[in-house]
Amino acid sequence: FPADPNTTIGFFGGETCAYRLTLTTRGFVDRAFPLAVTEGASTPVAAEGWNLPSPAPALAPSPGRDDPDGRAATAAGLSGEAVVRVVSFGAVVEKEPNGPDRPQELTLPVAVSGRVDPEGDADAFAFRASKGAPLTLRVESRGLGMPLDPVLKVLDASGKVVAEGDDEGSDPDPRLAFTPAADGTFRAVVRDLNGRGSPRHVYRLVIQPP
Protein backbone atom coordinates (compact mmCIF):
# COMPACT_ATOMS: atom_id res chain seq x y z
CA PHE A 1 0.00 0.00 0.00
CA PRO A 2 1.16 3.57 -0.56
CA ALA A 3 2.71 5.74 2.13
CA ASP A 4 0.20 8.52 1.49
CA PRO A 5 -3.36 7.56 2.52
CA ASN A 6 -5.71 7.05 -0.43
CA THR A 7 -8.35 4.62 -1.66
CA THR A 8 -5.78 2.02 -2.81
CA ILE A 9 -4.90 1.10 0.79
CA GLY A 10 -6.19 -2.31 1.86
CA PHE A 11 -5.80 -4.07 5.19
CA PHE A 12 -5.26 -7.77 4.66
CA GLY A 13 -2.80 -10.59 5.22
CA GLY A 14 -2.08 -14.07 4.01
CA GLU A 15 0.62 -16.45 2.87
CA THR A 16 1.16 -14.39 -0.29
CA CYS A 17 1.99 -11.24 1.73
CA ALA A 18 5.65 -12.18 2.13
CA TYR A 19 8.45 -9.74 2.80
CA ARG A 20 12.14 -9.56 3.58
CA LEU A 21 13.42 -7.05 6.14
CA THR A 22 17.12 -6.14 6.05
CA LEU A 23 18.81 -4.16 8.84
CA THR A 24 22.45 -3.32 8.24
CA THR A 25 25.09 -0.75 9.06
CA ARG A 26 26.85 -1.49 5.75
CA GLY A 27 26.21 0.06 2.37
CA PHE A 28 23.12 -1.39 0.67
CA VAL A 29 22.84 -2.12 -3.06
CA ASP A 30 19.38 -1.13 -4.32
CA ARG A 31 20.07 -1.40 -8.05
CA ALA A 32 22.78 -1.64 -10.68
CA PHE A 33 23.40 0.79 -13.48
CA PRO A 34 23.42 0.13 -16.34
CA LEU A 35 20.70 -2.51 -16.16
CA ALA A 36 21.88 -4.32 -19.30
CA VAL A 37 25.27 -5.14 -20.80
CA THR A 38 26.40 -6.90 -23.95
CA GLU A 39 27.76 -10.42 -23.49
CA GLY A 40 31.56 -10.35 -23.52
CA ALA A 41 31.84 -6.55 -23.29
CA SER A 42 33.88 -4.98 -20.49
CA THR A 43 31.10 -2.58 -19.50
CA PRO A 44 31.51 -1.25 -15.94
CA VAL A 45 28.46 -1.77 -13.73
CA ALA A 46 28.09 0.54 -10.73
CA ALA A 47 26.21 0.00 -7.49
CA GLU A 48 23.47 2.46 -6.57
CA GLY A 49 21.69 2.53 -3.24
CA TRP A 50 22.23 3.81 0.29
CA ASN A 51 25.28 4.48 2.46
CA LEU A 52 27.60 3.63 -0.41
CA PRO A 53 31.16 4.93 -0.58
CA SER A 54 32.09 7.48 -3.24
CA PRO A 55 32.91 6.84 -6.01
CA ALA A 56 30.23 4.18 -6.48
CA PRO A 57 31.64 0.66 -6.10
CA ALA A 58 31.83 -1.56 -9.18
CA LEU A 59 29.62 -4.63 -9.12
CA ALA A 60 30.82 -8.06 -10.15
CA PRO A 61 28.06 -9.86 -12.09
CA SER A 62 27.83 -13.64 -11.75
CA PRO A 63 25.27 -16.10 -13.20
CA GLY A 64 21.79 -15.38 -11.91
CA ARG A 65 19.67 -17.85 -9.98
CA ASP A 66 16.34 -17.20 -11.69
CA ASP A 67 16.85 -15.52 -15.04
CA PRO A 68 18.90 -17.32 -17.70
CA ASP A 69 19.85 -13.93 -19.16
CA GLY A 70 20.57 -12.33 -15.78
CA ARG A 71 23.58 -11.93 -13.55
CA ALA A 72 23.32 -11.33 -9.81
CA ALA A 73 25.59 -8.36 -9.16
CA THR A 74 27.22 -7.91 -5.77
CA ALA A 75 30.25 -6.19 -4.24
CA ALA A 76 32.42 -7.11 -1.28
CA GLY A 77 31.50 -5.35 1.94
CA LEU A 78 28.00 -4.36 0.77
CA SER A 79 24.57 -5.77 1.55
CA GLY A 80 21.93 -6.41 -1.11
CA GLU A 81 22.30 -7.31 -4.75
CA ALA A 82 20.99 -6.27 -8.15
CA VAL A 83 20.34 -8.14 -11.38
CA VAL A 84 21.95 -7.11 -14.66
CA ARG A 85 20.53 -8.41 -17.94
CA VAL A 86 23.13 -9.81 -20.32
CA VAL A 87 22.15 -9.55 -24.01
CA SER A 88 23.70 -10.79 -27.23
CA PHE A 89 23.17 -7.45 -29.00
CA GLY A 90 23.92 -3.78 -28.33
CA ALA A 91 23.42 -2.30 -24.86
CA VAL A 92 23.55 1.48 -24.38
CA VAL A 93 22.91 4.05 -21.67
CA GLU A 94 20.46 6.93 -22.05
CA LYS A 95 22.14 10.28 -22.73
CA GLU A 96 20.44 13.54 -21.76
CA PRO A 97 19.05 15.70 -23.22
CA ASN A 98 16.80 13.24 -25.05
CA GLY A 99 13.31 14.69 -24.83
CA PRO A 100 10.64 14.01 -27.47
CA ASP A 101 11.97 16.87 -29.62
CA ARG A 102 15.57 15.65 -29.37
CA PRO A 103 15.52 11.84 -29.34
CA GLN A 104 18.60 9.73 -28.83
CA GLU A 105 19.38 7.63 -31.91
CA LEU A 106 19.45 3.85 -31.57
CA THR A 107 20.48 0.93 -33.77
CA LEU A 108 18.30 -2.16 -33.37
CA PRO A 109 18.20 -4.58 -31.67
CA VAL A 110 19.13 -2.74 -28.50
CA ALA A 111 18.77 -2.66 -24.72
CA VAL A 112 18.72 0.83 -23.20
CA SER A 113 19.34 1.62 -19.53
CA GLY A 114 17.60 4.86 -18.65
CA ARG A 115 16.32 7.00 -15.82
CA VAL A 116 13.22 9.22 -15.52
CA ASP A 117 14.66 12.10 -13.52
CA PRO A 118 13.63 14.82 -12.61
CA GLU A 119 9.84 14.69 -12.22
CA GLY A 120 8.03 15.17 -15.51
CA ASP A 121 10.95 13.79 -17.51
CA ALA A 122 10.17 11.92 -20.75
CA ASP A 123 12.93 10.04 -22.58
CA ALA A 124 12.76 9.64 -26.36
CA PHE A 125 14.70 7.28 -28.63
CA ALA A 126 14.73 7.32 -32.46
CA PHE A 127 15.11 4.14 -34.48
CA ARG A 128 14.73 3.02 -38.08
CA ALA A 129 12.21 0.30 -38.87
CA SER A 130 11.08 -1.42 -42.06
CA LYS A 131 7.58 -1.88 -43.41
CA GLY A 132 6.02 -5.17 -42.31
CA ALA A 133 8.96 -6.12 -40.04
CA PRO A 134 7.48 -6.69 -36.55
CA LEU A 135 9.19 -5.41 -33.43
CA THR A 136 8.68 -5.97 -29.72
CA LEU A 137 9.25 -3.07 -27.33
CA ARG A 138 9.50 -3.83 -23.63
CA VAL A 139 10.07 -1.55 -20.63
CA GLU A 140 11.11 -3.16 -17.33
CA SER A 141 11.06 -1.21 -14.08
CA ARG A 142 8.27 -2.15 -11.65
CA GLY A 143 9.20 -5.79 -12.15
CA LEU A 144 12.72 -4.88 -11.00
CA GLY A 145 11.38 -3.36 -7.78
CA MET A 146 11.69 0.24 -8.92
CA PRO A 147 9.01 2.94 -8.38
CA LEU A 148 8.61 3.99 -12.03
CA ASP A 149 5.09 3.32 -13.41
CA PRO A 150 6.17 3.26 -17.05
CA VAL A 151 4.13 4.34 -20.04
CA LEU A 152 5.53 3.56 -23.49
CA LYS A 153 4.57 5.25 -26.76
CA VAL A 154 5.77 4.86 -30.34
CA LEU A 155 5.43 7.89 -32.61
CA ASP A 156 5.97 8.15 -36.36
CA ALA A 157 7.95 10.91 -38.07
CA SER A 158 4.94 13.27 -37.99
CA GLY A 159 4.50 12.82 -34.22
CA LYS A 160 1.41 10.62 -34.53
CA VAL A 161 1.09 7.91 -31.87
CA VAL A 162 1.13 4.55 -33.67
CA ALA A 163 1.39 2.30 -30.60
CA GLU A 164 0.97 2.85 -26.87
CA GLY A 165 1.04 0.69 -23.76
CA ASP A 166 0.86 0.87 -19.98
CA ASP A 167 0.36 -2.30 -17.92
CA GLU A 168 0.51 -5.70 -19.64
CA GLY A 169 -2.33 -7.58 -17.96
CA SER A 170 -1.23 -8.19 -14.36
CA ASP A 171 2.31 -7.14 -15.31
CA PRO A 172 2.89 -3.48 -14.31
CA ASP A 173 5.47 -3.04 -17.09
CA PRO A 174 4.41 -2.38 -20.71
CA ARG A 175 5.12 -4.52 -23.74
CA LEU A 176 4.21 -3.46 -27.29
CA ALA A 177 4.00 -5.47 -30.50
CA PHE A 178 4.59 -3.00 -33.33
CA THR A 179 4.64 -3.61 -37.08
CA PRO A 180 5.43 -0.51 -39.16
CA ALA A 181 3.00 0.26 -41.98
CA ALA A 182 5.86 1.90 -43.92
CA ASP A 183 9.62 2.32 -43.78
CA GLY A 184 10.68 5.21 -41.59
CA THR A 185 12.13 6.64 -38.41
CA PHE A 186 10.08 6.19 -35.28
CA ARG A 187 10.40 7.43 -31.70
CA ALA A 188 9.91 5.41 -28.54
CA VAL A 189 9.01 7.61 -25.55
CA VAL A 190 9.21 6.45 -21.93
CA ARG A 191 7.67 8.41 -19.05
CA ASP A 192 6.06 7.88 -15.66
CA LEU A 193 2.26 7.56 -15.65
CA ASN A 194 1.94 10.12 -12.85
CA GLY A 195 4.75 12.43 -13.93
CA ARG A 196 7.04 11.35 -11.12
CA GLY A 197 10.79 10.92 -11.32
CA SER A 198 13.88 10.40 -9.17
CA PRO A 199 17.29 8.67 -9.27
CA ARG A 200 15.44 5.41 -8.44
CA HIS A 201 13.10 5.72 -11.45
CA VAL A 202 15.36 3.58 -13.62
CA TYR A 203 14.23 1.33 -16.45
CA ARG A 204 15.44 -1.07 -19.12
CA LEU A 205 13.99 -0.59 -22.61
CA VAL A 206 14.51 -3.45 -25.06
CA ILE A 207 13.61 -3.14 -28.74
CA GLN A 208 14.08 -6.22 -30.91
CA PRO A 209 12.37 -8.52 -33.38
CA PRO A 210 9.93 -10.87 -31.64
C-alpha positions, 0 to 999 in steps of 0.5 A, spaced: 500 500 500 502 507 498 505 511 504 500 517 502 493 515 505 488 514 499 483 509 496 488 504 494 490 502 501 487 495 503 488 491 510 489 484 509 494 478 510 495 471 508 501 467 505 502 471 499 503 477 503 511 475 504 516 480 505 524 480 507 526 485 512 534 487 512 537 491 517 544 493 516 550 498 518 553 497 511 552 500 504 546 497 501 545 495 493 538 497 491 540 497 483 545 496 478 546 501 473 546 500 467 541 494 467 543 491 461 550 489 458 552 486 452 555 479 453 563 479 452 563 486 453 567 490 459 562 494 461 563 497 468 556 496 472 556 501 478 552 500 485 546 504 486 543 505 493 544 507 500 550 508 504 555 507 499 562 509 498 564 514 493 565 513 487 560 508 487 563 501 487 563 496 481 559 490 481 561 483 479 556 480 475 555 472 476 550 467 473 543 469 476 539 464 480 532 465 476 533 468 469 537 465 464 539 472 461 541 475 468 547 476 472 546 477 480 551 483 481 554 484 488 560 487 491 564 485 497 562 489 503 556 491 501 549 488 503 543 487 497 544 485 490 541 487 483 540 483 477 543 485 470 541 483 464 546 480 459 544 480 451 547 478 445 546 485 441 547 492 443 546 495 450 547 502 451 545 508 456 540 513 455 544 520 454 540 527 456 538 531 453 533 526 449 526 529 450 521 528 445 523 533 440 531 531 441 531 523 441 537 519 442 538 515 436 538 507 436 540 501 432 536 495 433 536 490 436 538 494 443 537 494 450 537 501 453 538 503 460 535 509 462 532 514 468 526 518 468 529 524 472 527 529 474 519 529 475 516 530 468 521 527 464 520 523 458 525 520 454 525 519 447 529 514 442 529 514 435 530 508 431 529 506 423 524 500 422 522 497 415 515 496 413 512 489 415 517 487 419 514 486 426 518 489 433 517 488 440 518 493 445 518 492 452 520 496 458 522 493 465 522 497 471 516 495 476 518 488 475 525 490 478 522 493 484 523 500 482 518 505 483 517 507 475 510 506 473 512 506 465 508 508 459 511 507 453 509 510 446 511 509 439 510 515 434 511 516 427 515 521 423 509 526 424 509 525 431 502 521 430 502 515 436 502 509 432 502 504 438 501 505 446 502 501 452 501 501 460 500 495 464 501 488 460 495 484 464 497 483 471 504 485 469 505 493 471 510 493 465 508 495 458 510 490 452 508 493 445 507 489 438 509 494 433 509 492 425 510 498 421 506 500 416 511 503 412 519 504 412 521 510 416 524 513 423 520 512 429 520 514 436 519 510 442 518 515 448 518 512 456 515 516 461 512 515 468 504 515 468 503 520 474 509 524 472 514 522 477 521 521 477 527 520 481 534 517 481 530 510 483 526 511 477 530 507 472 528 502 467 530 497 461 527 498 454 529 493 449 527 493 442 528 487 438 524 482 433 519 478 436 
